[in-house]
Amino acid sequence: HRFIKILFSSSDSKIQIPKNTMEQIHGSRNNEIAVAAAARFDTLPEDCISKVISHTSPRDACVAASVSKAVKSAAQSDLVWETFLPMEYSSLVPQPATHSSKKEIFISLAHDSVLSEDGKKSFWLDKTSGKKCYMLAAMDLTIIWGDSPAYWQWITVPESKFEKVAELRNVCWFDIRGKISCRMLSEGTHYSVYIVFKRAQNRSYGFDSVPVEAGVGFVGKEATKRSVFLESGGAAGSRSHDYGYTGISHAVVSRAFRNRRSWLLVPGIVEEEVEVERESGRNAEEPKESGRNAEEPKERGDGWSEVELGKFYINNGGCDEGSDEIEISLMETENGHWKSGLIFQGFEIRPERRN
């Protein structure tokens, strides 16, 4: 193509394009200058080419490198790749650093996540856009009854980013929440939030026919909520309906949650401290059939599954007015079914894929 679109601020005086390389220039409200070069783009000074490419993205820089040897040299320069790195990149690179260029540092941060905050967060760069990505480890979240071995246990899984992950043993009150500062994320970016998990084999139940409520939003403001499933499809012979409250009223469980009582409720067993509903000897009412018009799990390439919980936007100021944190929640406390077998790695926050 003989037309090359260059996006940059009109106040940027560092970009100097020789007059004899241009046939026509068109301005616009977005400071877009379309340059129809009489000569080839690669005849421009290398630092000028680098400056132009630095206003694109890592993906575009890699594409530009295939144009010619001159453009490749400019596209791989430190001037270009340093603009794709976060300001604090030097503190994120594992020491001792052995990278010979800023591009190598970018590739390292895009391919290998870095643990931070005592191993409770994982950071990396999106290899296409260069935007910041995070995973909040289960250890970094608030999990109701997560400190009680009767309900949750903390285990080591080789394929996890973190030292420990949370395994759900048995609860009917499922409630997980987490927060992240807007300042940790990339400005001017649409983000998506995912739960990353897997199901324990041969002993998972309670999620196949009951949706879970996900919420994502700025702290102090109403969150956007949606229903999601943590198990695909509605398998025939679902076991979920066999694991209701077993005669225990929802009010009792709610009261136990508020009082942080330590007794363990298991299917088929009612302890003396628990009030028991006696409705002609029948189990608690089965929940209404749930439709499948909700997000369902998708397999990832790393041995885990994920479900999108919601989206948010970080503006160019870095924060929403009046709030500087994003809150994420995942809960199911209404149906009263016992749930077990979820192995929870964390909440993942990454740039939304937009066409």
C-alpha positions, 0 to 999 in steps of 0.5 A, spaced: 500 500 500 502 506 498 498 510 503 501 509 510 496 511 516 500 514 522 497 516 528 500 521 533 499 527 537 499 533 533 504 536 539 509 531 538 515 534 534 519 528 535 516 526 528 519 529 522 518 527 515 522 530 510 517 534 505 520 530 499 517 524 501 510 526 501 505 527 495 499 529 500 497 530 507 490 530 510 488 532 517 482 530 521 479 531 528 483 525 531 490 528 528 490 522 523 495 524 518 495 520 511 501 520 508 502 518 501 509 517 500 512 518 493 518 514 495 518 507 499 516 508 507 523 504 508 527 510 506 525 514 512 530 515 517 530 509 522 528 513 528 522 516 524 520 509 522 521 507 529 517 513 532 511 511 527 511 504 529 511 505 537 504 508 536 501 502 534 501 495 538 506 489 539 502 485 533 503 491 528 510 492 530 511 484 528 507 485 522 511 491 520 518 487 521 516 483 515 516 489 510 523 490 509 530 489 512 530 497 514 523 497 517 525 490 521 531 494 524 526 500 526 521 495 528 525 491 533 528 497 536 528 498 543 525 505 542 519 501 539 518 496 544 520 500 551 513 503 549 509 497 549 512 495 556 509 498 563 513 503 566 515 499 572 517 493 568 524 493 571 522 491 577 517 485 574 523 482 570 526 476 574 533 477 576 538 476 574 536 479 567 539 476 561 535 480 556 539 483 550 533 488 548 527 491 550 523 486 545 526 480 549 523 483 556 516 484 552 516 477 550 518 474 557 513 478 560 508 476 555 510 468 555 511 467 563 507 470 568 510 474 574 508 473 581 507 479 586 504 481 593 507 475 596 505 470 591 498 472 591 497 475 584 500 473 577 502 479 572 503 478 565 502 482 558 497 481 553 502 479 547 497 482 542 496 489 545 501 489 550 496 491 556 496 489 563 493 482 565 492 479 572 490 473 576 488 474 583 489 467 586 484 464 591 489 466 597 488 473 595 480 473 595 475 473 601 472 466 601 466 465 606 468 459 610 475 458 606 479 458 613 475 452 615 477 445 613 470 442 614 468 446 608 474 448 604 481 445 603 488 448 600 492 444 596 498 444 591 496 443 584 502 442 579 499 446 573 497 452 578 501 459 577 500 459 585 503 455 591 496 453 593 489 453 590 482 452 594 478 446 593 471 446 595 469 440 600 462 441 601 458 448 602 451 450 601 453 457 602 458 459 596 460 466 596 467 468 593 469 476 592 475 479 590 478 486 589 483 490 584 486 497 584 484 500 577 491 503 578 494 496 577 491 496 570 492 499 563 488 505 561 483 506 556 482 498 556 476 494 556 477 488 560 473 481 561 473 477 568 474 470 568 473 465 574 479 459 572 477 453 575 477 445 574 472 440 577 475 434 581 473 427 578 468 423 581 466 427 586 463 433 584 456 435 584 451 441 585 453 446 580 450 442 574 443 445 574 444 451 579 446 457 576 451 462 580 451 469 580 457 473 578 458 481 579 463 485 576 463 493 578 467 499 581 467 499 588 461 503 591 457 503 585 452 497 583 455 491 579 453 488 573 450 482 574 449 475 570 448 468 571 453 463 569 454 455 570 460 452 573 459 445 569 457 445 562 450 442 559 445 439 564 447 432 564 442 427 565 441 423 571 444 430 575 446 429 582 444 436 584 437 434 587 440 429 591 444 434 595 439 439 598 439 442 605 437 435 608 431 438 612 435 444 614 432 451 613 435 456 609 434 461 615 438 456 619 444 456 614 443 464 613 444 465 621 450 460 621 453 464 616 452 470 620 454 468 626 460 464 623 458 457 626 463 452 625 459 446 625 459 442 618 453 440 614 453 434 610 448 430 606 444 426 610 447 428 617 443 433 621 447 435 628 444 436 634 445 444 634 441 445 628 434 446 627 430 441 623 424 442 619 420 436 619 415 437 613 412 430 613 419 427 613 421 430 606 427 433 604 427 440 602 424 443 596 427 441 589 429 448 586 426 450 580 428 448 573 434 453 570 434 454 563 441 454 560 441 461 557 448 463 561 455 463 560 458 456 561 465 453 562 470 453 556 476 449 556 483 452 556 490 450 553 493 450 560 488 444 563 483 449 566 476 451 565 474 458 565 467 462 565 467 469 563 464 473 569 463 480 566 466 486 563 469 493 565 472 499 562 478 503 565 478 510 562 484 514 560 484 517 567 485 510 570 479 510 575 472 511 575 470 517 578 469 516 585 472 509 585 479 506 585 477 499 585 474 493 581 470 488 585 468 481 583 463 476 586 461 469 585 455 467 589 450 462 590 446 462 596 439 461 595 437 454 592 440 451 598 444 445 594 450 442 597 456 443 592 463 440 592 469 438 588 471 445 585 478 447 585 479 454 584 485 457 582 483 465 581 480 470 578 483 472 571 483 479 568 485 480 561 483 485 555 477 484 552 478 481 545 474 486 540 473 486 533 
